Amino acid sequence: MDKKLIERINELAKKKRETGLNEEEQKEQKELYKIYLGEIRAQFSQTLDNVSIQENDGNVVPFKEA
């Protein structure tokens, strides 16, 4: 994940709390949140690809197939 993206999200969040955001900054914040959440979801999906479940009969199956 891009460190500059997170820094900018944090800058906008701080400014929103302190003084508020103008319309352009609000749009930028929404767009950055979309990018950030997309990356988080992709990472979570990759993690699930590596998870396996052992069933009661002893068979081990990938989580997505369980």
ABEGO torsion letter per residue (X at the ends): XBAAAAAAAAAAAAAAAAAEBBAAAAAAAAAAAAAAAAAAAAAAAAAAAABBBBBAAGBBBBAAAX
